[in-house]
């Protein structure tokens, strides 16, 4: 009897039913809602191989834009804002050190390059800036970039490297006075992050009935402090919403902004782009400062409160002083956008 059962089981494994095959064929991949660009730097195992002729992506644009492709939405919003102001969609290339960049290919196929936006002057991006300085031969502009100086590591990309690249740039725009002063960029345009231009697309999604959002950054706030902040906030706001601003396949950039920020009437944040999104949507914020870029942002735009400790946070929440919202400073951003667009149009004529 056992022999027959074993034989039957063997036959079932070898000769699968049509229904089983149908299920395998009809299995579909999960829809990916993340924001993505046409990125030359995409690759998996051998990162140099994607630049070889048979694996290389064909350029779709004559403009290349350097950015960070990590799934933090703060890396994508400035690029989307820049695209909106340019009226076109450049090809992109991630500048993380684990990505190989073929500047020979870039010099041959592109007429100009945009560096930006977001925190591309973070120390981790220094290998890219060295490569750019030595290998990039096409005209360049910097747009909407900034330095990151967290309290636990106050260093950006080497100042001499950035100064040398700046001398090669036709136009320079940085997102804060902190960056301009840190790198002594005397002739740089200083304006809010280009993200705020793209955020105009979400005004119609802002809700009347809104709650409280906590936007946190787990790389500059320790796990213990994060738990302490959550404890304070959940005690005061039982229906608190929480986001780390990281998009996933099931929850992309648009979902985070519409579902979290547009349904909030106050944003409490340890992330710069938590404050930038709040500012761009006309929502007051409370910044818990753990990086000089957050302090610089608040000093300039002042659309809420800034605290340095959990005790200060508790005090602000308890007293709930009124927040006088300042007008959103679009014009400096749009003015540089006009200059950059004219510059790009000139490069494309050559």
Helices and strands as residue ranges (DSSP letters): H 2-14, H 18-26, G 49-51, E 63-67, H 73-86, E 91-94, H 103-109, E 112-115, G 123-125, H 126-135, E 139-145, H 159-168, E 169-174, H 177-182, E 189-190, H 195-199, G 200-205, E 211-215, H 223-236, E 241-243, H 253-256, I 257-261, E 264-269, H 272-280, E 285-288, H 292-301, E 304-307, H 310-319, H 331-349
